[in-house]
Amino acid sequence: MNKALNLINLNKLHISSKQLFKLNVFVILCAICFLLACVNGSIAINFTDIYSGEISDLTKIVLLEIRLPRVILAALVGASLGISGAALQGLFRNPLADPGLIGVSAGAALGATLVIVLGSNFLSGFMLGSFLLPLGAISGAILVIMMLYMLTKGFGYQGVTYMLLVGIAVNAIAGVGIGILTFISTDSELRGLTFWTMGSFGGVTWPLLIPAIIIILISVASMMTVSRNLDLIQLGEPEAYRLGVDVKKLKYKIIISCAAAVGASVSLSGMIGFVGLVVPHLVRLFGGVNHNYLLPGSAFIGAALMITADMVARTMIQPAELPVGLITSAIGSPFFLWLIFRIKRS
């Protein structure tokens, strides 16, 4: 009971001055990464030329039609994966809950693949048009998250192994489905699948980006509103219910919001792993576990990390481009191993 009272007193403060300062640092870091990514690439752009308006028509097209949508998408995907990882870890009370590891990204990818391969034949006249691909990915993500929650219900740290095994099974099943759909796809559909299978932000356009912006921003805003309840549910569902948390409503809100954010991200960028795992733990190391700080901090750090990874991917071996998923996996894999050993020692 004393633990519960201490947590309530902590949440009355909402966020400390130190955490607020660190959030401001995260925002500035994200803005710097955004600006650097906009001007760096195969065609370098000077800030002074942009400010004075003395840029050529070709440079203007590169900046406004190619690079800016790409950087915005990278920021949105990083923010959505970061905050989704933090929210899922809070909901499952499990430090290894990550959209990629537990199969949520794979489920979203399977839903998107179904739309890409079968949509032209069966859903060509569907009125939602450009929203169809994100909706397919969101549906796949929702099914996986609901299945995971039902299978791991009541597990906390003791369910780490169980959740990872379920995630491996889901990833394998989704991989089989994606493989079959890839095999039966036409050449044009295969190009659409190749666009995001390895994780890439290339080829994004404003008509594709605008629906994703709407879905991701609404989902992120929805997750921001449940920070205090996520703090209270760490005490356990019965205790959280006694403290006034509508546990059932909280579950559905997080499940739907995470599925929408991850689904919209995967539908345009592909399966990018480890961001949802690494980012929340980094933010906790910087400033604490309070979700009023953790959720927005994970969004900004996730955006900064993804923008930087994409910038490295497209500038490291010019004019070729590395899949951004390779960069995030290179960062996340060692961190994942360190986290497993750390949990084993605790």
TORKOLRO-106688 format. One record per residue (C-alpha): residue in three letters; x, y, z. Coordinates in steps of 0.5 Angstrom, whole numbers, plus 500, padded with zeros to 3 digits. Layout:
BEGIN
AlaXYZ ...
END
This chain:
BEGIN
Met500500500 Asn506505502 Lys508503495 Ala502505492 Leu501512496 Asn509514494 Leu507513486 Ile500517487 Asn505522490 Leu510522484 Asn504522479 Lys501529482 Leu508532480 His507530473 Ile514531471 Ser520534475 Ser524540473 Lys530535471 Gln525531466 Leu522537463 Phe529540462 Lys531533459 Leu525533454 Asn527540452 Val534537450 Phe531531446 Val526536442 Ile533541440 Leu536534439 Cys531532434 Ala530539431 Ile538539429 Cys537532426 Phe532534422 Leu535540419 Leu542536418 Ala538530414 Cys534535410 Val541538407 Asn545532407 Gly545527401 Ser547526394 Ile546533393 Ala548537398 Ile544544400 Asn547550404 Phe542553409 Thr544560407 Asp542558400 Ile535556403 Tyr535562407 Ser536567401 Gly532563396 Glu538562392 Ile537555390 Ser536552383 Asp529549381 Leu533542381 Thr535543388 Lys528545390 Ile525539387 Val530535391 Leu528538398 Leu521539397 Glu519533393 Ile524528395 Arg528529402 Leu523533406 Pro517527405 Arg523522407 Val525526413 Ile518527416 Leu517520415 Ala523517418 Ala521522424 Leu514519424 Val516512424 Gly521513429 Ala517517434 Ser511512433 Leu516506434 Gly519509440 Ile513511444 Ser509504442 Gly515500445 Ala514504451 Ala507504452 Leu507496450 Gln513495456 Gly508499461 Leu502495459 Phe505488459 Arg510490465 Asn515487461 Pro522490459 Leu523486452 Ala516488449 Asp518491443 Pro513491436 Gly519488432 Leu521482437 Ile514480439 Gly511480432 Val507486432 Ser511489426 Ala511482422 Gly503482423 Ala503489420 Ala507487415 Leu503481413 Gly497485413 Ala500490408 Thr503485404 Leu495482403 Val493489401 Ile499490396 Val498483393 Leu491482393 Gly488489393 Ser489490386 Asn484484384 Phe479485390 Leu479492393 Ser481496387 Gly474500387 Phe475501395 Met473508397 Leu478509402 Gly484509397 Ser490511400 Phe488509407 Leu488502405 Leu495500406 Pro495503413 Leu489500414 Gly491493412 Ala497494416 Ile493496422 Ser489490422 Gly495485422 Ala498489428 Ile491489432 Leu490482431 Val498480434 Ile497485440 Met491482442 Met493475441 Leu499477445 Tyr496480451 Met491474451 Leu497469451 Thr501472456 Lys496475461 Gly498475468 Phe505475466 Gly510480468 Tyr518479468 Gln516471469 Gly513471462 Val519474458 Thr521468455 Tyr514466454 Met513472450 Leu519472446 Leu517465444 Val510467442 Gly513473438 Ile518468434 Ala512464432 Val508470430 Asn514472426 Ala515465423 Ile508465421 Ala508472418 Gly514470414 Val511464411 Gly505468409 Ile509474406 Gly513469402 Ile507466399 Leu504472397 Thr511474394 Phe511468390 Ile505469387 Ser505477386 Thr506480379 Asp512484377 Ser509491379 Glu507488386 Leu514485387 Arg517492387 Gly512495392 Leu514489397 Thr521490396 Phe520498397 Trp519496405 Thr521489406 Met528491408 Gly526497411 Ser527504407 Phe524511407 Gly526511399 Gly520513394 Val515516399 Thr511521396 Trp506527399 Pro500523397 Leu502517401 Leu505521407 Ile499525409 Pro495519411 Ala500516415 Ile501523418 Ile494523420 Ile494516423 Ile500516427 Leu499523430 Ile492521432 Ser495515435 Val501518439 Ala497523442 Ser492518444 Met498514448 Met500521451 Thr494521455 Val495515459 Ser501516462 Arg499516469 Asn495510468 Leu501506466 Asp505508472 Leu499506476 Ile498499472 Gln506497474 Leu503496481 Gly498490478 Glu492490475 Pro488489482 Glu491495485 Ala491500479 Tyr483498479 Arg482500486 Leu486506485 Gly481508480 Val484506473 Asp479503468 Val484497466 Lys480494461 Lys479501457 Leu486502458 Lys488496455 Tyr484497449 Lys486504448 Ile494502448 Ile492496444 Ile489500438 Ser493506439 Cys500502438 Ala497498432 Ala495504429 Ala502507429 Val506501428 Gly501499422 Ala502506419 Ser509506420 Val510499417 Ser506500411 Leu510505408 Ser517504411 Gly517496412 Met520492418 Ile525496422 Gly527493428 Phe529494435 Val527502435 Gly521500440 Leu526496445 Val532501445 Val529507445 Pro525507452 His531504455 Leu535509453 Val530515456 Arg529511462 Leu537511463 Phe537519462 Gly531521466 Gly527516470 Val521511469 Asn515516470 His511515464 Asn509523463 Tyr516523462 Leu518517458 Leu512517453 Pro514524450 Gly522522451 Ser521516447 Ala517519441 Phe523525441 Ile529520441 Gly526515437 Ala525520432 Ala532523432 Leu535516432 Met531514426 Ile532520422 Thr540519424 Ala540512422 Asp536514415 Met541519414 Val547515415 Ala544509410 Arg543514404 Thr550517405 Met555512407 Ile556509401 Gln553514396 Pro550513391 Ala548507393 Glu543506399 Leu543501405 Pro537499408 Val535503414 Gly533496418 Leu541494418 Ile543501421 Thr538500427 Ser539492428 Ala547494428 Ile545499434 Gly539494437 Ser542487437 Pro548489442 Phe543493446 Phe538487446 Leu544482449 Trp546487454 Leu539487456 Ile538480457 Phe544479461 Arg542485465 Ile535482467 Lys538475468 Arg543478474 Ser537482477 
END
